[in-house]
Amino acid sequence: VMTVQEPRLWSPEAPHLYLLCTEVVCGGRVVDREETRIGIRDLQITKEHGFVINGKPLRLVGSNRHMEYPYVGNALPENAQYRDVYQIRTNAFNVARLGHYPQASAVLAACDELGLLVIEPIPGWQFFNGDPVFVEQTYQDVRDLIRRDRNHASVVMWETTLNESWPPAEWKDGAVR
């Protein structure tokens, strides 16, 4: 357990970030070290006030964001990823729903820095296949995405349903396992 005294809270208006250093010490020496950028914030969705961040209601104004570009596809350099997020943020949007595929790490880093809230969907499928291998892979996609991006302050929701398909209730019940 770690306590941060009087943290500067992360929000779209003030995207304060911290660098969390985690070390594994064995025999008095550091054997592994990782640095993770984090933001500290409190999120709620209430019937009375809708989306609430750090105790303040926030009207969400959103956009979709895909990562495909003519001639380069997803092979976009980090500065172009940043430029896209900057354009979304400076054009009065405060939330973006990303495409149904893992985004480049530069995208979420830019969202953290610029204060753009993110709805992150799992990899998309245009159909539902009841084959047990397919079903297990969709559950694994949910786990992998959340584990990969759970420390990003900008990520406020994971969309864990399959894109443009109608999976059965049993799949939806199992997705939270």
Z-matrix of the N, CA and C atoms (Angstrom, degrees):
N
C 1 1.451
C 2 1.518 1 108.07
N 3 1.316 2 114.32 1 137.31
C 4 1.458 3 120.43 2 -179.95
C 5 1.520 4 108.33 3 -128.37
N 6 1.309 5 116.56 4 138.33
C 7 1.458 6 121.43 5 177.73
C 8 1.519 7 108.80 6 -114.33
N 9 1.315 8 115.92 7 131.10
C 10 1.464 9 121.40 8 175.14
C 11 1.521 10 106.39 9 -108.26
N 12 1.304 11 115.98 10 116.91
C 13 1.459 12 121.30 11 -179.79
C 14 1.531 13 109.56 12 -75.67
N 15 1.334 14 116.80 13 124.21
C 16 1.454 15 123.54 14 176.96
C 17 1.534 16 112.84 15 46.99
N 18 1.314 17 117.17 16 61.92
C 19 1.464 18 118.98 17 -178.69
C 20 1.523 19 112.09 18 -68.40
N 21 1.307 20 115.63 19 149.63
C 22 1.473 21 121.53 20 170.84
C 23 1.525 22 105.21 21 -84.02
N 24 1.314 23 116.27 22 112.70
C 25 1.453 24 121.01 23 -172.93
C 26 1.532 25 112.04 24 -76.14
N 27 1.337 26 114.53 25 142.96
C 28 1.459 27 122.44 26 177.77
C 29 1.521 28 109.23 27 -81.35
N 30 1.321 29 117.10 28 136.09
C 31 1.469 30 122.86 29 174.38
C 32 1.522 31 107.37 30 -156.69
N 33 1.336 32 118.17 31 167.96
C 34 1.462 33 119.16 32 176.31
C 35 1.535 34 112.98 33 -58.87
N 36 1.329 35 117.18 34 -33.44
C 37 1.466 36 120.08 35 -179.53
C 38 1.529 37 112.35 36 -79.69
N 39 1.311 38 116.66 37 -24.72
C 40 1.471 39 121.15 38 -177.62
C 41 1.535 40 108.45 39 -144.75
N 42 1.336 41 116.98 40 81.22
C 43 1.466 42 120.01 41 -175.60
C 44 1.534 43 113.51 42 -79.65
N 45 1.326 44 115.03 43 69.56
C 46 1.469 45 120.85 44 -179.51
C 47 1.529 46 109.74 45 -72.52
N 48 1.322 47 115.94 46 130.87
C 49 1.462 48 121.56 47 179.42
C 50 1.524 49 110.16 48 -122.42
N 51 1.331 50 113.88 49 150.72
C 52 1.454 51 122.38 50 176.62
C 53 1.517 52 108.71 51 -120.35
N 54 1.319 53 116.53 52 157.37
C 55 1.454 54 121.52 53 173.72
C 56 1.522 55 107.10 54 -107.68
N 57 1.314 56 116.35 55 112.72
C 58 1.457 57 122.61 56 179.59
C 59 1.525 58 107.84 57 -94.93
N 60 1.328 59 116.43 58 120.12
C 61 1.460 60 121.56 59 178.54
C 62 1.526 61 108.39 60 -103.35
N 63 1.317 62 115.76 61 121.97
C 64 1.462 63 121.73 62 179.89
C 65 1.517 64 107.86 63 -113.23
N 66 1.325 65 116.39 64 129.26
C 67 1.460 66 120.72 65 -179.78
C 68 1.513 67 110.36 66 -126.61
N 69 1.321 68 114.70 67 144.75
C 70 1.459 69 121.87 68 171.49
C 71 1.527 70 105.81 69 -107.34
N 72 1.328 71 115.63 70 121.02
C 73 1.455 72 121.29 71 -177.34
C 74 1.529 73 108.67 72 -111.23
N 75 1.313 74 115.61 73 128.67
C 76 1.461 75 121.34 74 178.83
C 77 1.527 76 108.21 75 -133.13
N 78 1.311 77 116.10 76 123.14
C 79 1.452 78 119.81 77 -179.64
C 80 1.511 79 113.16 78 62.35
N 81 1.331 80 116.96 79 31.72
C 82 1.452 81 121.01 80 177.35
C 83 1.516 82 114.91 81 83.06
N 84 1.327 83 118.22 82 0.92
C 85 1.468 84 119.27 83 178.19
C 86 1.529 85 110.60 84 -126.25
N 87 1.315 86 114.69 85 149.63
C 88 1.465 87 121.34 86 -179.50
C 89 1.529 88 108.37 87 -74.53
N 90 1.347 89 115.85 88 121.53
C 91 1.463 90 120.25 89 179.48
C 92 1.532 91 112.21 90 -106.07
N 93 1.311 92 115.85 91 -14.68
C 94 1.467 93 120.04 92 176.22
C 95 1.521 94 108.27 93 -155.74
N 96 1.322 95 115.06 94 145.41
C 97 1.463 96 120.14 95 -178.65
C 98 1.520 97 108.34 96 -147.82
N 99 1.333 98 115.66 97 137.46
C 100 1.459 99 120.40 98 176.81
C 101 1.517 100 109.52 99 -138.73
N 102 1.324 101 115.72 100 139.11
C 103 1.459 102 121.51 101 176.28
C 104 1.521 103 108.68 102 -109.70
N 105 1.332 104 116.20 103 131.60
C 106 1.454 105 122.29 104 -177.96
C 107 1.517 106 108.93 105 -130.62
N 108 1.339 107 116.55 106 126.68
C 109 1.461 108 119.67 107 174.65
C 110 1.521 109 107.87 108 -80.48
N 111 1.322 110 115.46 109 129.91
C 112 1.463 111 120.73 110 -179.84
C 113 1.519 112 109.54 111 -133.81
N 114 1.310 113 114.53 112 160.58
C 115 1.454 114 121.96 113 170.89
C 116 1.513 115 107.37 114 -127.35
N 117 1.295 116 116.93 115 146.72
C 118 1.462 117 121.97 116 179.85
C 119 1.520 118 107.20 117 -107.14
N 120 1.338 119 115.46 118 122.81
C 121 1.458 120 119.55 119 179.75
C 122 1.513 121 108.89 120 -155.57
N 123 1.328 122 115.67 121 163.42
C 124 1.457 123 122.74 122 179.19
C 125 1.524 124 107.90 123 -119.83
N 126 1.329 125 116.82 124 125.89
C 127 1.464 126 121.37 125 -179.40
C 128 1.509 127 110.49 126 -117.15
N 129 1.332 128 115.70 127 142.30
C 130 1.457 129 122.41 128 173.31
C 131 1.523 130 108.28 129 -145.21
N 132 1.307 131 115.66 130 150.48
C 133 1.459 132 121.46 131 168.79
C 134 1.520 133 104.95 132 -124.14
N 135 1.333 134 115.41 133 115.21
C 136 1.459 135 119.86 134 -174.64
C 137 1.525 136 110.29 135 -120.78
N 138 1.311 137 114.49 136 155.67
C 139 1.464 138 120.41 137 176.43
C 140 1.525 139 110.28 138 -65.77
N 141 1.311 140 116.80 139 -38.49
C 142 1.464 141 121.43 140 -175.67
C 143 1.524 142 113.29 141 -74.80
N 144 1.337 143 117.25 142 -39.83
C 145 1.462 144 120.31 143 -170.57
C 146 1.524 145 114.21 144 -121.11
N 147 1.329 146 117.93 145 -1.35
C 148 1.463 147 120.05 146 -178.18
C 149 1.521 148 111.14 147 71.25
N 150 1.326 149 116.54 148 -135.45
C 151 1.467 150 121.89 149 -179.51
C 152 1.518 151 109.23 150 -76.96
N 153 1.337 152 116.17 151 127.57
C 154 1.468 153 121.93 152 -177.90
C 155 1.525 154 107.60 153 -127.85
N 156 1.324 155 116.08 154 127.26
C 157 1.462 156 120.82 155 176.14
C 158 1.524 157 108.43 156 -122.76
N 159 1.313 158 115.65 157 126.09
C 160 1.466 159 122.89 158 -179.50
C 161 1.521 160 111.70 159 54.01
N 162 1.326 161 115.73 160 38.33
C 163 1.461 162 121.49 161 176.69
C 164 1.515 163 115.34 162 83.16
N 165 1.350 164 117.83 163 0.05
C 166 1.464 165 120.81 164 -177.76
C 167 1.530 166 109.93 165 -117.15
N 168 1.354 167 117.23 166 128.00
C 169 1.467 168 119.33 167 175.80
C 170 1.531 169 110.56 168 -61.77
N 171 1.325 170 115.40 169 143.07
C 172 1.458 171 120.38 170 -180.00
C 173 1.525 172 108.88 171 -134.22
N 174 1.324 173 116.01 172 123.20
C 175 1.463 174 120.39 173 175.18
C 176 1.520 175 107.60 174 -76.96
N 177 1.323 176 116.07 175 121.30
C 178 1.455 177 120.74 176 -178.41
C 179 1.533 178 109.89 177 -84.15
N 180 1.319 179 115.39 178 129.12
C 181 1.459 180 122.61 179 176.52
C 182 1.524 181 105.64 180 -124.03
N 183 1.336 182 116.26 181 113.42
C 184 1.445 183 117.90 182 -166.98
C 185 1.510 184 117.72 183 -121.31
N 186 1.317 185 111.79 184 168.28
C 187 1.455 186 123.09 185 179.21
C 188 1.526 187 108.09 186 -143.84
N 189 1.324 188 117.26 187 157.35
C 190 1.462 189 121.37 188 168.31
C 191 1.516 190 108.20 189 -89.54
N 192 1.314 191 116.15 190 154.66
C 193 1.462 192 119.90 191 177.17
C 194 1.526 193 108.51 192 -140.98
N 195 1.326 194 115.64 193 117.94
C 196 1.461 195 121.58 194 175.18
C 197 1.518 196 108.84 195 -110.64
N 198 1.310 197 115.64 196 164.89
C 199 1.455 198 120.58 197 -172.05
C 200 1.534 199 111.70 198 -115.15
N 201 1.303 200 119.15 199 16.91
C 202 1.463 201 120.77 200 -178.30
C 203 1.525 202 110.38 201 -96.23
N 204 1.316 203 115.90 202 135.86
C 205 1.456 204 121.32 203 179.54
C 206 1.522 205 109.46 204 -134.65
N 207 1.337 206 117.03 205 146.50
C 208 1.463 207 119.78 206 178.04
C 209 1.526 208 110.99 207 -56.24
N 210 1.287 209 115.61 208 136.37
C 211 1.467 210 125.76 209 174.52
C 212 1.528 211 114.76 210 74.41
N 213 1.323 212 118.54 211 -21.82
C 214 1.467 213 118.59 212 -179.10
C 215 1.529 214 112.65 213 -119.50
N 216 1.321 215 118.32 214 -12.25
C 217 1.469 216 121.05 215 -179.86
C 218 1.509 217 110.99 216 59.63
N 219 1.319 218 116.79 217 -121.86
C 220 1.465 219 122.13 218 -179.86
C 221 1.524 220 112.55 219 -93.89
N 222 1.316 221 118.11 220 -0.51
C 223 1.466 222 121.97 221 -177.20
C 224 1.520 223 111.15 222 -82.93
N 225 1.304 224 115.78 223 52.89
C 226 1.455 225 122.30 224 -177.18
C 227 1.532 226 109.20 225 -90.93
N 228 1.331 227 118.94 226 135.13
C 229 1.463 228 119.59 227 179.12
C 230 1.532 229 111.35 228 -66.82
N 231 1.329 230 115.30 229 159.10
C 232 1.468 231 121.00 230 -176.77
C 233 1.523 232 112.58 231 -58.17
N 234 1.330 233 118.18 232 -38.60
C 235 1.465 234 118.85 233 -178.92
C 236 1.530 235 111.49 234 -66.50
N 237 1.325 236 118.31 235 -30.16
C 238 1.465 237 120.65 236 176.44
C 239 1.533 238 110.63 237 -74.04
N 240 1.334 239 116.87 238 -34.99
C 241 1.468 240 120.44 239 174.74
C 242 1.532 241 108.95 240 -61.48
N 243 1.330 242 116.33 241 -45.92
C 244 1.463 243 121.73 242 179.18
C 245 1.530 244 110.15 243 -60.86
N 246 1.330 245 116.61 244 -43.69
C 247 1.468 246 121.19 245 -179.23
C 248 1.529 247 110.80 246 -58.65
N 249 1.340 248 116.77 247 -41.88
C 250 1.465 249 119.69 248 178.72
C 251 1.522 250 111.80 249 -60.59
N 252 1.324 251 115.99 250 -47.54
C 253 1.469 252 119.71 251 179.98
C 254 1.526 253 109.69 252 -64.03
N 255 1.323 254 117.40 253 -40.98
C 256 1.462 255 121.78 254 177.55
C 257 1.529 256 110.63 255 -58.97
N 258 1.328 257 117.24 256 -43.63
C 259 1.467 258 121.02 257 -179.96
C 260 1.529 259 111.38 258 -63.89
N 261 1.313 260 116.20 259 -42.48
C 262 1.470 261 119.76 260 178.17
C 263 1.528 262 109.53 261 -62.01
N 264 1.311 263 116.04 262 -47.69
C 265 1.474 264 120.94 263 -175.30
C 266 1.527 265 111.74 264 -66.35
N 267 1.322 266 117.61 265 -40.82
C 268 1.466 267 119.70 266 -176.85
C 269 1.525 268 112.87 267 -81.02
N 270 1.312 269 117.14 268 -3.43
C 271 1.464 270 120.53 269 176.48
C 272 1.522 271 110.90 270 -104.98
N 273 1.326 272 115.73 271 34.01
C 274 1.469 273 125.04 272 170.00
C 275 1.522 274 115.06 273 74.82
N 276 1.326 275 118.04 274 14.45
C 277 1.464 276 120.16 275 175.08
C 278 1.519 277 109.15 276 -95.33
N 279 1.343 278 116.28 277 144.22
C 280 1.466 279 119.35 278 176.99
C 281 1.526 280 112.46 279 -120.71
N 282 1.343 281 117.30 280 -0.19
C 283 1.468 282 120.99 281 177.61
C 284 1.522 283 108.95 282 -146.18
N 285 1.332 284 115.53 283 143.69
C 286 1.465 285 121.20 284 176.11
C 287 1.520 286 109.19 285 -132.05
N 288 1.326 287 114.99 286 135.57
C 289 1.460 288 121.14 287 170.77
C 290 1.517 289 105.67 288 -94.21
N 291 1.319 290 115.55 289 121.40
C 292 1.458 291 120.41 290 -176.38
C 293 1.526 292 110.48 291 -82.71
N 294 1.328 293 116.40 292 169.26
C 295 1.457 294 122.01 293 178.67
C 296 1.518 295 111.69 294 -71.47
N 297 1.320 296 116.00 295 163.35
C 298 1.472 297 122.55 296 -177.67
C 299 1.524 298 111.72 297 -82.00
N 300 1.318 299 116.26 298 61.64
C 301 1.466 300 123.66 299 174.80
C 302 1.522 301 105.63 300 -165.27
N 303 1.318 302 117.74 301 155.00
C 304 1.473 303 118.41 302 -180.00
C 305 1.524 304 110.69 303 -60.80
N 306 1.310 305 115.52 304 127.92
C 307 1.461 306 121.33 305 178.52
C 308 1.528 307 109.51 306 -80.09
N 309 1.309 308 115.91 307 156.38
C 310 1.458 309 120.93 308 173.88
C 311 1.524 310 108.77 309 -60.18
N 312 1.316 311 116.99 310 145.36
C 313 1.467 312 120.01 311 -179.14
C 314 1.532 313 111.18 312 -60.53
N 315 1.328 314 117.17 313 -27.37
C 316 1.472 315 120.56 314 178.33
C 317 1.527 316 111.91 315 -63.76
N 318 1.321 317 117.48 316 -29.27
C 319 1.465 318 120.59 317 179.81
C 320 1.525 319 109.92 318 -65.71
N 321 1.334 320 116.43 319 -50.91
C 322 1.471 321 119.04 320 -178.79
C 323 1.522 322 111.69 321 -68.93
N 324 1.319 323 117.79 322 -33.33
C 325 1.469 324 119.87 323 175.68
C 326 1.532 325 110.00 324 -62.29
N 327 1.324 326 116.53 325 -42.39
C 328 1.472 327 120.01 326 178.15
C 329 1.523 328 111.07 327 -65.83
N 330 1.332 329 117.64 328 -40.36
C 331 1.468 330 120.61 329 177.98
C 332 1.526 331 110.30 330 -61.75
N 333 1.338 332 116.94 331 -41.92
C 334 1.469 333 120.83 332 176.87
C 335 1.532 334 110.43 333 -59.81
N 336 1.326 335 116.73 334 -47.48
C 337 1.466 336 121.87 335 -176.18
C 338 1.519 337 113.17 336 -68.24
N 339 1.331 338 116.69 337 -38.24
C 340 1.466 339 121.03 338 -172.71
C 341 1.525 340 113.50 339 -95.37
N 342 1.339 341 117.20 340 -5.66
C 343 1.456 342 119.91 341 177.66
C 344 1.517 343 114.20 342 79.36
N 345 1.322 344 117.79 343 32.39
C 346 1.458 345 121.29 344 176.90
C 347 1.524 346 108.85 345 -97.72
N 348 1.326 347 115.97 346 115.98
C 349 1.458 348 121.12 347 177.19
C 350 1.527 349 109.23 348 -66.16
N 351 1.335 350 116.41 349 150.99
C 352 1.457 351 121.31 350 -174.50
C 353 1.518 352 111.32 351 -130.59
N 354 1.327 353 115.23 352 134.56
C 355 1.465 354 122.91 353 165.42
C 356 1.518 355 104.63 354 -107.33
N 357 1.319 356 116.08 355 118.02
C 358 1.462 357 120.26 356 -172.68
C 359 1.527 358 110.80 357 -112.61
N 360 1.341 359 116.83 358 113.56
C 361 1.465 360 119.62 359 179.32
C 362 1.526 361 112.45 360 -86.77
N 363 1.330 362 114.79 361 156.95
C 364 1.459 363 119.58 362 173.61
C 365 1.526 364 109.03 363 -72.33
N 366 1.332 365 118.22 364 164.24
C 367 1.462 366 119.31 365 176.62
C 368 1.524 367 110.89 366 -52.09
N 369 1.317 368 115.42 367 138.05
C 370 1.462 369 121.42 368 -171.67
C 371 1.511 370 114.68 369 -86.53
N 372 1.269 371 113.68 370 150.86
C 373 1.461 372 122.43 371 175.92
C 374 1.516 373 105.94 372 -135.10
N 375 1.297 374 117.33 373 136.55
C 376 1.460 375 120.50 374 -179.12
C 377 1.524 376 112.04 375 -89.25
N 378 1.308 377 117.01 376 4.20
C 379 1.460 378 120.94 377 -179.75
C 380 1.526 379 107.74 378 -154.08
N 381 1.305 380 115.71 379 164.35
C 382 1.465 381 120.46 380 173.03
C 383 1.517 382 108.21 381 -109.29
N 384 1.303 383 115.43 382 132.92
C 385 1.461 384 122.22 383 179.37
C 386 1.525 385 106.91 384 -119.57
N 387 1.319 386 117.32 385 121.68
C 388 1.456 387 121.06 386 -177.31
C 389 1.510 388 114.97 387 -76.79
N 390 1.317 389 118.04 388 0.98
C 391 1.466 390 121.07 389 178.96
C 392 1.529 391 108.97 390 -59.62
N 393 1.333 392 117.90 391 131.74
C 394 1.472 393 120.25 392 -177.46
C 395 1.533 394 114.00 393 -55.87
N 396 1.313 395 118.29 394 -32.95
C 397 1.468 396 120.77 395 178.71
C 398 1.533 397 109.82 396 -66.60
N 399 1.329 398 117.14 397 -43.14
C 400 1.462 399 121.76 398 177.91
C 401 1.525 400 110.02 399 -62.75
N 402 1.328 401 116.24 400 -47.69
C 403 1.462 402 120.80 401 -178.02
C 404 1.524 403 110.48 402 -59.50
N 405 1.330 404 117.15 403 -46.65
C 406 1.471 405 119.87 404 179.60
C 407 1.519 406 111.28 405 -63.22
N 408 1.334 407 117.44 406 -36.64
C 409 1.464 408 119.82 407 178.95
C 410 1.526 409 111.47 408 -64.78
N 411 1.330 410 117.70 409 -37.22
C 412 1.469 411 119.29 410 178.30
C 413 1.528 412 110.64 411 -65.03
N 414 1.346 413 116.60 412 -39.95
C 415 1.470 414 119.27 413 177.33
C 416 1.529 415 110.22 414 -65.15
N 417 1.333 416 116.90 415 -39.89
C 418 1.462 417 120.61 416 178.83
C 419 1.527 418 110.32 417 -64.25
N 420 1.339 419 117.36 418 -37.90
C 421 1.469 420 120.61 419 176.56
C 422 1.527 421 111.49 420 -58.19
N 423 1.328 422 117.02 421 -42.31
C 424 1.464 423 121.46 422 178.85
C 425 1.530 424 109.44 423 -62.25
N 426 1.324 425 116.53 424 -49.45
C 427 1.478 426 120.03 425 -179.24
C 428 1.523 427 111.33 426 -59.98
N 429 1.339 428 116.39 427 -46.76
C 430 1.467 429 120.44 428 -177.26
C 431 1.522 430 112.21 429 -62.62
N 432 1.313 431 117.23 430 -43.39
C 433 1.459 432 121.05 431 -178.47
C 434 1.526 433 111.16 432 -63.69
N 435 1.312 434 116.51 433 -46.18
C 436 1.468 435 119.79 434 -179.34
C 437 1.523 436 110.53 435 -65.37
N 438 1.320 437 117.51 436 -43.07
C 439 1.474 438 119.34 437 178.90
C 440 1.523 439 111.38 438 -63.54
N 441 1.326 440 116.61 439 -39.84
C 442 1.468 441 119.89 440 -177.73
C 443 1.520 442 112.25 441 -65.65
N 444 1.339 443 117.36 442 -40.88
C 445 1.463 444 120.49 443 -168.70
C 446 1.521 445 114.79 444 -114.49
N 447 1.311 446 117.94 445 13.30
C 448 1.471 447 120.90 446 -173.89
C 449 1.523 448 114.02 447 -66.14
N 450 1.303 449 119.22 448 -20.23
C 451 1.467 450 120.45 449 -178.22
C 452 1.528 451 113.49 450 -94.62
N 453 1.308 452 118.21 451 2.52
C 454 1.464 453 120.63 452 178.21
C 455 1.526 454 109.64 453 -80.60
N 456 1.310 455 115.75 454 121.94
C 457 1.471 456 120.99 455 -179.78
C 458 1.524 457 111.47 456 -61.96
N 459 1.313 458 116.96 457 -29.21
C 460 1.462 459 121.06 458 -176.15
C 461 1.529 460 112.91 459 -72.82
N 462 1.316 461 118.09 460 -26.10
C 463 1.468 462 120.55 461 -176.87
C 464 1.526 463 108.90 462 -76.49
N 465 1.327 464 115.38 463 114.73
C 466 1.468 465 120.25 464 -178.20
C 467 1.521 466 112.48 465 -111.51
N 468 1.338 467 117.39 466 -15.85
C 469 1.469 468 120.98 467 177.93
C 470 1.514 469 109.69 468 -152.03
N 471 1.337 470 114.95 469 146.37
C 472 1.451 471 121.44 470 169.35
C 473 1.515 472 107.22 471 -111.30
N 474 1.303 473 115.68 472 129.23
C 475 1.459 474 121.18 473 176.23
C 476 1.530 475 106.42 474 -91.68
N 477 1.316 476 115.90 475 107.14
C 478 1.461 477 120.19 476 -171.66
C 479 1.518 478 113.73 477 -103.21
N 480 1.307 479 117.30 478 20.07
C 481 1.464 480 119.35 479 176.59
C 482 1.520 481 109.22 480 -103.58
N 483 1.299 482 115.69 481 160.44
C 484 1.453 483 120.31 482 179.04
C 485 1.526 484 109.71 483 -75.98
N 486 1.303 485 116.59 484 142.42
C 487 1.462 486 122.50 485 -175.20
C 488 1.529 487 111.49 486 -72.85
N 489 1.324 488 115.28 487 127.24
C 490 1.456 489 122.60 488 173.63
C 491 1.525 490 113.92 489 52.39
N 492 1.309 491 116.68 490 35.72
C 493 1.462 492 120.30 491 175.55
C 494 1.517 493 107.97 492 -139.75
N 495 1.288 494 116.15 493 168.43
C 496 1.456 495 121.28 494 -175.57
C 497 1.519 496 109.53 495 -122.39
N 498 1.339 497 116.89 496 79.37
C 499 1.464 498 118.34 497 -179.72
C 500 1.531 499 110.56 498 -67.64
N 501 1.324 500 116.49 499 153.48
C 502 1.465 501 119.46 500 -179.42
C 503 1.530 502 112.02 501 -69.42
N 504 1.323 503 115.43 502 162.20
C 505 1.470 504 121.91 503 -178.94
C 506 1.526 505 111.16 504 -57.28
N 507 1.328 506 117.52 505 -35.06
C 508 1.478 507 119.82 506 -179.45
C 509 1.522 508 110.90 507 -61.66
N 510 1.333 509 116.64 508 -37.29
C 511 1.461 510 119.51 509 178.69
C 512 1.527 511 109.70 510 -66.55
N 513 1.323 512 116.73 511 -43.99
C 514 1.455 513 120.72 512 -179.17
C 515 1.527 514 110.96 513 -62.87
N 516 1.323 515 117.47 514 -39.48
C 517 1.465 516 121.57 515 178.03
C 518 1.524 517 110.70 516 -65.53
N 519 1.328 518 117.00 517 -38.71
C 520 1.456 519 121.30 518 -178.65
C 521 1.510 520 114.00 519 -75.57
N 522 1.342 521 117.83 520 -21.82
C 523 1.468 522 121.18 521 -176.04
C 524 1.518 523 112.35 522 -66.88
N 525 1.313 524 117.68 523 -17.17
C 526 1.462 525 119.56 524 -179.40
C 527 1.520 526 111.81 525 -98.71
N 528 1.283 527 116.40 526 10.75
C 529 1.473 528 118.42 527 -177.56
C 530 1.490 529 113.29 528 -73.34
